[in-house]
Amino acid sequence: MTPMGTKSILLIGATGMVGGYALRYALGNAAVGSVTAVVRCKLDISHAKLREILHSDFADCSALSRVLSGHDAAIFCLGTYTGAVPDSELRKITVDYTVEFARVVRSGSPNAAFSFLSGSGADPTGKSRVAFARYKGQAENALLAAGFPRVHLFRPAYIYPVKPRKEPNLGYRLLRAIYPAFQLPFANLVIRADDLARAMVDVSLEGTEREFRVLENRDIRAMVSHVRKATG
C-alpha cells in the first residue's frame, strides 16, 4: 500500500540507462511511495518501495491489467538505438510497445500522468525520412490521443551516459570522447542521463491539472537548472 500523501509510479525501461537513473531517483524521493517496475529481466536492486514485475512480451500487456491499475504516474523509458535492430523491430519497440502499454495503463489508471522518453527531431506529421523521428512522432500522437489527463513528451538530444558503458555505435563513442569540449558551446544539444531521468520523475509528481507538454532539450535543461537553484 502506498503511504498517504505519496505517489505510486509505474516505470518501464528500468534496465536501460535513463530508466535506471529514474528508478533510483524515484526510490529515494520522499514524494514517491511506491515504484512498480515492469521488466524483462531481474533488476540488480532491492528496495522496500520497489515492486518488480517480470514480463516478456511488451506487444501484449493484457496480463498486466491488475498490476498497472491504481497508479498516479507512468514513466516510459523503453527504447532502442537506430541501427541496433531492423526497421520493423524499431517501429515495434518505439510505437507498438508504447501504444500497448499506454492502453492498459489508461484502462486501469485513467488519472495517471504519462511521461514519455521521445527524442529530438520527433516528427508528429509522419513525413520525416528518418525512421526514428517518424516513429517517435507516431508514438507521441498516440499518447496525446489516449486520454491521459497529463502527458509529458521528453525530446532530449544527445544523452550523456555519465558512467562508462559499451557505446552502441561509433557515433556515440565519438560524442562521448568529445563531450567535455562539446557541451560547453553546445549546451542545449546535450543532457546528462541522470538529469533527464530526474526531470521525468519530477514532472510526473507535479500538479493535477490537465497538461500536455513537449519538452525539448533546452526545456529539460532549464527544468534541471531551476531545481538545482531551488534546492541550493
KAWO-V724614 format. One record per pair of residues at least 24 apart in sequence whose ideal C-beta (glycine too) atoms are under 6 Angstrom apart, sorted by sequence separation. I is the first residue (numbers start at 1). J is the second residue. D is the distance in whole Angstrom. If there is no record, write none. Layout:
i={I | I}
j={J | J}
d={D | D}
//
This chain:
i={11 | 15 | 199 | 6 | 7 | 8 | 14 | 199 | 8 | 9 | 10 | 11 | 12 | 191 | 6 | 116 | 188 | 191 | 195 | 3 | 160 | 162 | 188 | 2 | 74 | 162 | 2 | 157 | 158 | 159 | 160 | 161 | 162 | 122 | 114 | 159 | 118 | 120 | 156 | 68 | 118 | 119 | 59 | 68 | 113 | 114 | 115 | 116 | 117 | 118 | 120 | 71 | 74 | 111 | 58 | 61 | 65 | 69 | 73 | 61 | 64 | 68 | 69 | 73 | 74 | 75 | 76 | 77 | 95 | 106 | 156 | 71 | 94 | 98 | 102 | 106 | 61 | 65 | 95 | 99 | 87 | 91 | 95 | 102 | 94 | 154 | 82 | 152 | 22 | 19 | 18 | 157 | 10 | 16 | 149 | 150 | 151 | 152 | 153 | 154 | 155 | 156 | 8 | 8 | 9 | 10 | 11 | 12 | 13 | 7 | 13 | 12 | 84 | 115 | 81 | 12 | 115 | 113 | 120 | 18 | 75 | 75 | 73 | 17 | 21 | 25 | 21 | 25 | 31 | 18 | 22 | 26 | 17 | 21 | 25 | 18 | 22 | 18 | 22 | 7}
j={35 | 39 | 223 | 31 | 32 | 33 | 39 | 224 | 34 | 35 | 36 | 37 | 38 | 217 | 33 | 143 | 217 | 220 | 224 | 33 | 190 | 192 | 218 | 33 | 105 | 193 | 34 | 189 | 190 | 191 | 192 | 193 | 194 | 155 | 148 | 193 | 153 | 155 | 191 | 104 | 154 | 155 | 96 | 105 | 150 | 151 | 152 | 153 | 154 | 155 | 157 | 109 | 112 | 149 | 97 | 100 | 104 | 108 | 112 | 101 | 104 | 108 | 109 | 113 | 114 | 115 | 116 | 117 | 135 | 146 | 196 | 112 | 135 | 139 | 143 | 147 | 104 | 108 | 138 | 142 | 131 | 135 | 139 | 146 | 139 | 200 | 132 | 203 | 75 | 77 | 77 | 217 | 71 | 77 | 210 | 211 | 212 | 213 | 214 | 215 | 216 | 217 | 71 | 72 | 73 | 74 | 75 | 76 | 77 | 72 | 78 | 78 | 168 | 200 | 168 | 101 | 204 | 204 | 217 | 117 | 200 | 204 | 204 | 161 | 193 | 197 | 194 | 198 | 205 | 193 | 197 | 201 | 193 | 197 | 201 | 196 | 200 | 197 | 201 | 205}
d={6 | 6 | 5 | 6 | 6 | 6 | 6 | 6 | 5 | 5 | 5 | 5 | 5 | 6 | 3 | 6 | 6 | 6 | 5 | 4 | 6 | 6 | 5 | 4 | 5 | 5 | 5 | 5 | 5 | 6 | 5 | 6 | 6 | 6 | 5 | 5 | 5 | 5 | 5 | 5 | 6 | 6 | 6 | 5 | 4 | 5 | 5 | 5 | 6 | 5 | 4 | 4 | 5 | 6 | 4 | 5 | 6 | 3 | 6 | 5 | 6 | 5 | 6 | 5 | 5 | 5 | 5 | 5 | 5 | 5 | 5 | 5 | 4 | 4 | 6 | 6 | 4 | 6 | 5 | 5 | 6 | 5 | 5 | 5 | 6 | 6 | 5 | 5 | 6 | 4 | 5 | 4 | 5 | 6 | 5 | 5 | 5 | 5 | 5 | 5 | 5 | 5 | 5 | 5 | 5 | 4 | 5 | 5 | 3 | 4 | 4 | 5 | 6 | 5 | 4 | 6 | 5 | 5 | 6 | 6 | 5 | 6 | 4 | 6 | 6 | 6 | 5 | 5 | 5 | 5 | 4 | 5 | 5 | 3 | 5 | 6 | 6 | 5 | 5 | 6}
//
